[in-house]
Amino acid sequence: MQSQDVAQRHAPASSRNQDPAVDVGRAEAALVEHYPRLVRLAYLVLPPTLGRGRRVLTAHALAQRALPRGRKQRALIPAQPTGRDGDPGYEFVRLRVLRSALEASEPRKGLPKLSQLPAPLPQVWGLRLFPRSGGADELALDQKLSALTGPARAAYVLRGLEGLADDDVRKILKAAGVTRTESALAGANGVPAQYALLASPEFDACSLQARPTDLMRRRQHTKAAVAAAAALAVACVLVAVPGGGWGPDGAAAPAYAENPAAVAALDPAKVQRAAPAAWKTSARTDFSVWPARGPLAGDEGLLRRALAVWARPGATVRVSATPGTFTGGPAGPPQLLYAGDVDAARVVVLYDGLRIARYAEPRDGTEGAALDFARVDGATGAEASALVLGRSDGNVRYLTAPWVKKAAGRDLTKPESRPTPLTLTDGVTSPLASPALRTGDCTSWTALQLTDGSGSRLSSDLGELVPAHLTAGRPGATGEATGAEGLRAWAPFACSLAAERAAGVRGVNAWAFAEQPLPDASGAGQWVCTRAETWRGDGTAALAQFRTPGGAAGAVVAKGTDTTACGPRDPHVLAGVLWKSSGGHWYLLAAGSRGVTSIRSSGGVTASGQGQLLVAKAEQGAQAQLAGTLEGGGKISGLH
């Protein structure tokens, strides 16, 4: 039992936690996803005296240098949550791009800094590149910005392009090494706030025009260029030996086994495919009867790379797995579920009877491929109705089971609202807002509602390949959460699902186990237990939550990990909390589920009572231990 004022804990858990430390992989994913925006930011901050062509190349070079050096892996594709607003990864690379652009704007003193040197990469030989020309307004704005100092330009761009308040601009400029932030803001105030012009093609360093360079000078260097190209060709032949990474296996590591099972598992021609109508006559409703879908299901080159990377991921492949999931290669030819383009990636989804494997590579190459695993042994029905294909820009796309007839999004925090229909194209949904990508305050929680011939079911994206199935009701007799009672049970406690992200959760049940009249005529409080079951069996989490009358959200007051409480093996729960009434008095509130015949507390609060509810006067900060008696004489302890 936690001795905290429930009135002060109604804010969701996500708003109380501090931002996590920035992971380099997350920063890499943010750089790939928001590359055009970061290049535009660098282009605008760089001094216009560089000339448009050099500004373009320098902006690209600064964005590409934004990550720490010496890291061998590249992260890519949206298997894990990404997004721009409030994303620590994006904030990290934005700060590094801004700092480098400001350094490039400073006058040289002694040896130049790296950002002040001519951009080594990218280079385009024989062409001059520059953005498309805008109108008179864009030209005038560029001239006014050129008269500002680098910090003042940065302040103007952060206000206009990023939409940041002045307090945030000060913090970012200070972090970027600017000492006179007020002077920078004052300088930015001297330019009219024409922020919409910053999105013009005039300042887009990724949509470019090309013109030839000095043709006479190029002719003079032709012989030297031919000799260099010949030497490079010889070097490439020496490097591109078998197993060097340029063969048909793409980003896979060198082959290490030649046994028949391993060879068969790598052969795209032997990939298993369920008959398109197999699910209609099969007694099973699991992934084994999903047909192969997607426009690239016949692309043998893509399938070969996916199988090879699964068997032996190379050093540049980002591998992730839900807890308790084996990441080794398949024992034999897996089953193909999907192959196609999803947002900015080519995606292949495979199933080996125990696991889902999702392979993703960029459309323009294989370097930086991603491989994700999820354990799905025993999945059937609702648990085998949808898979995550990809996440980007705060949204998620699902691949649904062939028996799904309709898909929709539903805000769990608004039980009376109607679901928002989603389109289904060959089983793929239109984008849906993903709660797994949200940071900051939780004001809504969008779940996926799927309808088939037997009814509707709810699932929630928790940052993994398989969404968690949501149910409601007493353990052992749970039902789908799509009914009116289930939606009302989930509404105040939906944001607590954030605590179960990336934990290998199979399903979460919400059980309203008690309603308790409150002292001082304060109405009645609601007790709910949410229990998350995992695919691996252990790691279950039971949360006792309490909501006071009028509270928009409940507060977690007790938590049990690897416990049978609140589950089908032990459909009982006991929890308590210290609560301050509107009259300013402190009380110990305790409640048990049906079947609890008496409750007693010890420690900081000594009290006892008959039945499943207990109210006792207490002091602020008191610590108490709860114990109860069940029908038949069994004992139960309070959830901690």
C-alpha positions in Angstrom: 0.0 0.0 0.0 1.3 3.4 -0.9 0.9 6.3 1.6 0.3 9.1 -0.8 -2.5 11.7 -1.3 -4.6 10.3 -4.1 -5.8 13.8 -4.9 -2.3 14.7 -6.0 -1.8 11.6 -8.1 -4.5 11.9 -10.7 -2.0 13.0 -13.4 -1.1 10.0 -15.6 2.2 8.3 -15.0 3.7 9.5 -18.2 3.5 13.1 -17.0 5.2 12.3 -13.7 8.2 10.5 -15.2 11.3 12.4 -16.3 12.3 12.1 -19.9 14.5 9.0 -20.5 18.1 9.3 -21.4 18.5 9.7 -25.2 19.4 6.4 -26.9 21.8 6.7 -29.9 19.6 4.4 -31.9 16.6 6.6 -31.3 18.6 9.6 -32.3 19.6 7.8 -35.5 15.9 7.0 -36.3 14.9 10.6 -35.6 17.7 11.8 -38.0 16.4 9.5 -40.8 12.8 10.4 -40.3 13.2 14.2 -40.0 16.3 14.6 -42.3 14.6 17.2 -44.6 13.6 19.4 -41.7 17.0 19.3 -40.1 18.7 20.2 -43.4 16.3 23.1 -43.9 17.1 24.3 -40.3 20.9 24.1 -41.0 20.5 25.9 -44.4 18.6 28.8 -42.8 21.0 29.2 -39.9 24.2 29.1 -42.1 25.4 32.5 -43.3 24.1 33.4 -46.8 27.6 34.7 -47.7 28.6 31.0 -48.3 26.5 31.1 -51.5 23.5 29.0 -52.2 25.4 26.0 -53.6 27.9 25.7 -50.7 25.1 26.3 -48.2 23.2 23.3 -49.6 26.2 20.9 -49.4 27.2 22.3 -46.0 23.7 21.9 -44.6 23.6 18.2 -45.7 27.0 17.6 -44.3 26.1 19.1 -40.9 22.9 17.0 -40.7 24.8 13.8 -41.6 27.5 14.6 -38.9 24.8 15.1 -36.2 25.4 11.7 -34.6 28.3 10.7 -32.3 31.3 9.4 -34.3 32.7 5.9 -33.9 29.4 4.0 -33.8 29.3 1.2 -36.2 25.5 0.5 -36.2 22.9 2.5 -38.0 19.3 2.5 -36.8 16.6 2.9 -39.4 13.1 2.0 -39.6 10.1 2.7 -37.6 9.8 -0.6 -35.7 10.2 1.3 -32.4 8.4 4.5 -31.5 9.5 7.7 -33.2 8.1 11.1 -33.6 9.2 14.8 -33.6 7.2 16.7 -30.9 8.7 15.9 -27.5 11.0 13.2 -28.9 14.4 13.3 -27.1 16.1 11.7 -30.2 14.9 14.6 -32.4 15.8 17.2 -29.8 19.3 15.7 -29.6 20.1 15.7 -33.3 18.5 19.2 -33.7 20.8 20.6 -31.1 23.9 19.1 -32.7 22.9 20.4 -36.2 22.2 23.9 -34.7 25.5 24.0 -32.8 27.4 23.0 -35.9 25.6 25.6 -38.0 26.4 28.3 -35.5 30.0 27.3 -35.4 30.1 27.6 -39.2 28.7 31.1 -38.9 31.5 32.3 -36.6 34.6 34.2 -38.0 37.6 31.9 -38.1 40.2 32.4 -35.4 43.3 30.3 -35.8 42.7 26.8 -37.1 39.2 26.3 -38.5 36.7 24.0 -36.7 35.3 20.9 -38.5 32.0 22.6 -39.3 34.0 25.5 -40.9 35.8 23.3 -43.4 34.4 22.7 -46.9 31.9 19.9 -46.7 33.7 16.6 -47.7 30.5 14.8 -48.2 28.1 15.0 -49.9 29.8 16.0 -53.2 28.2 16.3 -56.6 30.8 16.4 -59.4 30.1 18.4 -62.5 26.9 20.1 -61.2 26.0 23.1 -59.1 23.0 22.5 -56.8 20.8 25.1 -55.3 17.1 25.3 -54.1 14.3 26.4 -56.3 13.8 30.1 -56.5 11.0 31.6 -54.5 9.2 34.9 -54.8 10.1 38.5 -53.9 9.0 37.9 -50.3 11.3 35.0 -49.8 14.2 36.9 -51.4 13.6 39.9 -49.1 13.4 37.7 -46.0 16.7 36.0 -47.0 18.4 39.4 -47.3 17.1 40.5 -43.9 18.3 37.2 -42.3 21.7 37.6 -43.9 22.2 40.9 -42.0 21.6 39.1 -38.6 24.3 37.3 -36.6 24.2 33.5 -36.5 22.5 33.3 -33.1 19.9 35.8 -34.1 19.1 33.8 -37.3 18.9 30.7 -35.2 16.5 32.4 -32.8 14.3 33.5 -35.7 14.3 30.0 -37.3 13.6 28.2 -34.0 10.6 30.5 -33.4 9.3 30.2 -37.0 10.3 26.7 -38.2 10.1 24.8 -34.9 7.3 26.9 -33.4 9.1 27.3 -30.1 8.4 29.8 -27.3 11.1 32.3 -26.4 11.9 30.4 -23.1 12.6 27.2 -25.1 14.6 29.2 -27.7 16.8 30.6 -24.9 17.4 27.1 -23.5 18.3 25.6 -26.9 20.6 28.5 -27.8 22.4 28.3 -24.4 22.8 24.5 -24.9 24.3 25.2 -28.4 26.9 27.5 -26.9 25.3 30.9 -27.3 26.2 33.2 -24.3 24.2 36.3 -25.3 20.7 34.8 -25.8 18.9 38.0 -25.1 20.9 39.8 -27.8 20.0 37.0 -30.2 16.3 37.3 -29.5 16.5 41.0 -29.8 18.2 40.7 -33.2 15.5 38.3 -34.3 12.8 40.8 -33.3 14.2 43.2 -35.9 13.0 40.9 -38.8 9.2 40.7 -39.4 7.6 37.5 -38.3 7.0 36.0 -41.7 7.4 32.5 -40.4 5.2 30.8 -43.1 7.9 31.8 -45.7 10.4 29.5 -43.9 8.5 26.5 -45.4 9.0 27.9 -48.9 10.9 25.9 -51.6 13.4 28.9 -51.5 14.8 27.4 -48.3 14.3 23.6 -49.1 17.8 22.2 -49.4 16.5 18.8 -50.3 14.5 19.8 -53.4 17.2 21.2 -55.7 17.9 22.5 -59.2 21.1 21.5 -61.1 23.3 23.5 -63.4 26.8 22.6 -64.9 30.0 23.8 -63.5 32.9 25.3 -65.5 33.0 22.9 -68.5 36.5 24.0 -69.7 38.1 23.3 -66.3 36.3 19.9 -66.2 37.9 19.0 -69.6 41.3 19.7 -68.3 40.9 17.2 -65.4 39.3 14.4 -67.4 42.4 12.3 -67.7 43.1 12.5 -64.0 39.5 11.5 -63.2 39.7 8.5 -65.5 42.8 7.3 -63.8 41.3 7.7 -60.4 38.1 5.9 -61.5 40.2 2.9 -62.8 42.0 2.7 -59.5 38.7 2.8 -57.6 37.3 0.0 -59.8 40.2 -2.2 -59.0 39.8 -1.6 -55.3 36.0 -2.4 -55.6 36.8 -5.7 -57.3 39.2 -6.6 -54.5 36.6 -5.6 -51.8 33.5 -7.2 -53.3 34.5 -10.8 -52.5 31.9 -13.4 -51.4 30.5 -12.6 -48.0 31.6 -8.9 -48.3 28.0 -7.6 -48.0 27.4 -6.6 -51.6 25.9 -9.9 -52.7 22.2 -10.9 -52.9 22.0 -11.3 -49.1 22.2 -7.5 -48.6 22.9 -6.6 -44.9 23.4 -10.1 -43.7 26.6 -11.3 -42.1 28.8 -14.0 -43.8 27.3 -17.5 -44.1 28.2 -19.9 -41.3 26.2 -23.0 -41.9 25.4 -25.4 -44.8 23.2 -28.0 -43.2 20.0 -28.8 -45.1 17.6 -27.1 -42.7 19.6 -23.9 -42.6 19.9 -23.8 -46.4 16.1 -24.4 -46.8 15.4 -21.6 -44.4 17.3 -19.2 -46.6 15.6 -20.2 -49.9 12.9 -17.7 -50.9 11.4 -20.3 -53.2 10.7 -22.5 -50.2 8.9 -19.9 -48.1 5.6 -21.2 -46.9 2.4 -19.5 -48.1 -1.1 -20.3 -46.8 -3.9 -20.7 -49.3 -5.9 -17.5 -49.7 -9.1 -19.1 -48.4 -7.5 -21.5 -45.9 -8.8 -19.5 -42.9 -12.4 -20.0 -44.0 -12.4 -23.8 -43.5 -9.6 -24.2 -40.9 -10.5 -24.9 -37.2 -7.6 -22.6 -36.2 -7.7 -18.9 -36.0 -4.0 -18.1 -35.7 -1.2 -16.7 -37.8 -0.8 -20.1 -39.6 -3.8 -19.5 -41.8 -3.0 -15.9 -42.8 -2.4 -15.7 -46.5 0.7 -14.0 -48.0 -0.2 -10.4 -48.8 1.4 -7.3 -50.1 2.6 -6.1 -53.6 6.1 -7.4 -53.0 5.2 -10.9 -52.0 6.7 -12.2 -55.2 10.0 -10.2 -54.9 12.5 -13.0 -54.4 15.4 -10.6 -53.9 13.7 -8.9 -51.1 12.6 -12.2 -49.5 16.2 -13.5 -49.8 17.6 -10.5 -48.0 15.0 -10.8 -45.3 15.7 -14.5 -44.7 19.4 -14.0 -44.8 19.3 -11.2 -42.3 17.0 -13.2 -40.0 19.5 -16.0 -40.0 22.6 -13.9 -39.5 22.1 -10.1 -39.0 25.1 -8.1 -39.9 26.8 -5.4 -37.8 24.7 -2.6 -39.3 21.3 -4.3 -38.6 19.3 -3.0 -35.7 17.7 -6.0 -33.9 15.0 -5.8 -31.2 12.8 -8.3 -29.5 10.1 -8.4 -26.9 11.3 -9.8 -23.6 11.7 -13.5 -23.6 11.8 -13.8 -27.4 14.6 -15.9 -29.0 16.3 -14.0 -31.9 18.0 -16.8 -33.7 17.2 -17.9 -37.2 14.3 -20.1 -38.2 14.6 -23.9 -38.0 13.2 -24.2 -41.5 11.3 -22.3 -44.1 9.0 -19.7 -42.3 5.6 -18.6 -43.5 5.3 -15.3 -45.4 2.5 -13.0 -44.1 3.3 -9.7 -45.9 5.8 -8.0 -48.2 5.4 -4.5 -49.4 6.2 -0.8 -49.1 5.2 0.8 -45.8 5.8 4.5 -45.6 9.6 5.0 -46.2 10.5 1.3 -46.0 10.2 -2.1 -47.7 8.8 -4.5 -45.1 8.6 -8.3 -44.9 6.7 -10.1 -42.1 7.4 -13.8 -41.5 6.1 -16.4 -39.0 7.8 -19.5 -37.8 5.1 -21.0 -35.6 6.4 -19.3 -32.4 7.6 -15.9 -33.5 6.8 -13.0 -35.8 9.8 -11.5 -37.5 9.6 -8.1 -39.2 12.4 -7.1 -41.6 12.6 -3.5 -42.9 15.0 -1.8 -45.2 15.1 1.6 -46.7 13.7 1.9 -50.2 17.0 3.1 -51.6 19.3 0.4 -50.2 19.9 -2.1 -47.5 22.3 -0.5 -45.1 20.6 0.3 -41.8 18.1 -2.5 -42.0 16.0 -3.4 -39.0 14.9 -6.8 -37.7 12.2 -7.1 -34.9 10.9 -10.1 -33.2 7.7 -10.8 -31.1 6.7 -14.0 -29.4 3.3 -15.3 -30.4 3.1 -18.9 -29.3 -0.5 -19.9 -28.5 -1.9 -16.7 -30.1 -5.4 -17.3 -31.4 -8.6 -15.2 -32.1 -8.2 -11.6 -30.9 -4.5 -12.2 -30.2 -3.8 -13.2 -33.8 -6.0 -10.5 -35.4 -3.4 -7.7 -36.1 0.3 -7.0 -36.4 2.2 -3.7 -36.6 3.6 -3.0 -40.0 5.2 0.3 -39.2 5.2 3.5 -37.2 5.9 7.1 -38.3 4.9 10.7 -37.5 2.9 9.6 -34.5 0.9 7.0 -36.4 0.8 3.2 -36.7 -0.3 1.0 -39.6 -1.6 -2.5 -38.9 -1.9 -5.7 -41.0 -5.1 -7.4 -40.0 -6.2 -11.0 -40.1 -8.1 -12.1 -43.2 -11.3 -12.6 -41.1 -11.4 -9.0 -40.0 -14.3 -7.1 -41.7 -14.0 -3.6 -40.3 -11.3 -1.6 -38.4 -11.7 1.6 -36.4 -9.9 3.7 -33.9 -11.5 4.4 -30.5 -10.5 6.8 -27.7 -10.6 4.8 -24.5 -10.8 7.9 -22.4 -14.2 8.8 -24.0 -16.4 5.8 -23.6 -19.4 7.5 -25.1 -17.7 8.6 -28.3 -18.1 6.7 -31.5 -15.3 4.8 -33.2 -13.5 6.4 -36.1 -13.5 4.0 -39.2 -10.3 3.0 -40.8 -9.9 1.9 -44.4 -8.6 -1.6 -45.1 -6.5 -2.2 -48.2 -5.5 -5.8 -48.7 -5.6 -6.1 -44.9 -3.5 -3.0 -44.2 -5.2 -0.2 -42.2 -4.9 3.5 -42.8 -2.7 5.3 -40.3 -4.0 5.5 -36.7 -2.7 7.6 -33.9 -0.4 5.5 -31.8 -0.3 5.9 -28.0 3.1 4.1 -28.0 4.7 7.2 -29.7 3.1 9.8 -27.3 5.2 11.7 -24.8 4.1 14.3 -22.3 0.6 14.5 -20.7 -1.9 11.8 -21.5 -5.2 13.3 -22.6 -6.4 10.5 -24.8 -5.6 6.8 -25.6 -6.4 5.5 -29.1 -7.1 1.8 -29.3 -7.7 -0.4 -32.4 -11.2 -1.9 -32.7 -11.5 -4.8 -35.1 -14.8 -6.5 -36.1 -15.2 -9.9 -37.5 -18.1 -12.4 -37.8 -18.2 -13.0 -34.0 -18.1 -9.4 -32.8 -15.7 -6.6 -32.0 -12.5 -6.6 -30.0 -10.1 -3.9 -28.7 -6.3 -3.9 -28.8 -3.7 -1.3 -27.9 -0.3 -0.5 -29.4 2.3 -0.8 -26.6 5.3 -0.3 -28.8 5.7 -3.9 -30.0 4.8 -5.9 -33.1 1.6 -7.5 -31.6 -0.9 -5.1 -30.0 -2.2 -6.1 -26.5 -5.7 -7.5 -26.3 -7.9 -5.4 -23.9 -10.6 -7.1 -21.9 -12.8 -6.2 -18.9 -14.5 -8.1 -16.1 -13.8 -10.5 -13.2 -10.8 -12.8 -13.7 -12.0 -16.1 -15.1 -15.1 -14.5 -16.6 -13.7 -11.6 -18.6 -15.3 -10.3 -21.7 -14.4 -8.0 -24.6 -13.9 -4.4 -23.6 -16.0 -3.1 -26.5 -19.3 -3.3 -24.4 -20.6 -0.2 -22.6 -19.6 -1.6 -19.2 -16.1 -2.5 -20.4 -15.6 0.9 -21.9 -16.7 2.7 -18.7 -14.3 0.5 -16.7 -11.4 1.4 -18.9 -12.1 5.1 -19.4 -10.4 6.5 -16.2 -7.5 4.1 -16.3 -6.6 3.9 -20.0 -3.5 6.1 -19.5 -2.0 3.5 -17.1 -1.3 1.3 -20.1 1.8 3.5 -20.6 3.4 1.5 -17.8 3.2 -1.7 -19.9 5.0 -0.4 -23.0 7.7 -2.7 -24.4 7.1 -5.3 -21.7 6.0 -8.2 -23.9 2.4 -7.8 -22.9 -0.1 -10.3 -24.4 -3.3 -8.8 -22.9 -4.6 -6.4 -20.2 -7.8 -6.8 -18.2 -9.6 -4.1 -16.2 -11.6 -5.3 -13.3 -13.8 -2.9 -11.2 -13.6 -4.9 -8.0 -15.1 -2.4 -5.4 -16.9 0.8 -4.9 -16.3 2.6 -1.6 -18.4 5.3 0.1 -16.0 8.1 1.3 -16.1 9.8 4.6 -17.1 13.5 5.1 -19.9 13.0 2.5 -17.3 13.0 -0.3 -19.2 10.6 -2.5 -17.9 7.1 -3.6 -14.5 6.1 -4.8 -13.9 3.5 -7.5 -11.4 0.6 -7.2 -10.1 -1.1 -10.3 -7.4 -3.7 -10.9 -5.6 -3.8 -14.2 -3.6 -7.0 -14.9 -1.2 -7.4 -17.7 -0.3 -10.9 -18.9 2.9 -11.5 -20.9 3.7 -13.9 -23.7 6.5 -15.5 -21.7 4.3 -16.2 -18.6 6.4 -14.4 -16.0 6.6 -10.7 -15.6 2.9 -10.2 -15.1 1.9 -6.9 -13.5 -1.2 -6.2 -11.4 -2.0 -2.5 -10.7 -4.6 -1.5 -8.1 -6.0 1.9 -9.0 -8.3 4.3 -7.2 -10.4 7.1 -8.5 -12.2 9.7 -6.4 -15.5 11.2 -7.5 -15.1 13.7 -10.4 -11.5 12.6 -11.1 -10.7 12.4 -14.8 -8.3 9.6 -14.3 -7.4 7.0 -11.6 -4.2 6.8 -9.7 -2.0 3.7 -9.2 -1.9 3.0 -5.5 -0.4 -0.5 -5.4 1.5 -2.8 -7.8 2.3 -6.4 -7.8 4.8 -8.1 -10.2 5.0 -11.8 -10.9 1.9 -12.3 -8.7 -1.3 -14.4 -9.2 -3.5 -11.7 -7.5 -6.2 -10.2 -9.7 -5.8 -13.1 -12.2 -7.6 -16.3 -13.2 -5.6 -18.4 -10.7 -6.3 -16.1 -7.8 -9.4 -13.9 -8.5 -9.0 -11.8 -5.4 -7.3 -8.5 -4.6 -6.8 -6.2 -1.6 -5.3 -2.7 -1.7 -5.4 0.5 0.3 -4.3 4.2 0.1 -4.1 7.2 2.4 -6.6 9.8 1.3 -7.3 13.4 2.3 -10.9 14.5 2.3 -12.2 17.8 1.2 -12.6 18.6 4.9 -8.8 18.3 5.3 -8.9 15.0 7.3 -6.6 12.0 6.5 -8.0 8.5 6.2 -6.8 5.0 5.4 -9.1 3.5 2.7 -8.9 -0.2 1.9 -11.0 -2.4 -0.3 -11.0 -6.0 -1.2 -12.7 -7.9 -4.0 -15.9 -10.0 -3.5 -15.2 -12.9 -1.2 -13.1 -10.8 1.3 -14.9 -11.0 4.6 -12.7 -8.9 6.8 -9.7 -6.4 6.6 -7.2 -5.4 9.2 -4.3 -2.9 9.1 -1.2 -2.7 11.2 1.9 -0.6 11.5 1.2 3.2 11.2 -2.6 2.6 11.2 -4.2 0.0 13.5 -7.8 -0.8 12.5 -10.0 -3.7 11.5 -13.5 -4.2 10.1 -15.8 -6.8 8.7 -16.6 -7.0 5.0 -14.7 -6.0 2.0 -14.2 -2.3 2.9 -12.3 -0.5 5.6 -12.1 3.2 6.5 -9.9 4.4 9.4 -8.6 7.8 10.5 -4.9 8.2 9.9 -2.0 10.7 10.0 -0.4 12.2 6.9 2.5 10.0 5.8 1.5 7.0 7.9 2.6 3.5 6.7 0.3 0.6 7.1 0.2 -3.1 6.2 -3.0 -4.8 5.1 -4.2 -8.3 5.6 -7.6 -9.9 5.0 -9.7 -13.1 5.4 -11.5 -14.8 2.6 -14.6 -16.9 2.6 -13.7 -20.3 3.8 -10.9 -19.0 6.1 -8.2 -18.3 3.5 -5.8 -15.4 3.9 -5.0 -12.5 1.6 -2.4 -9.8 1.9 -2.5 -6.3 0.5 -1.0 -5.6 -3.0 2.2 -3.6 -2.6 
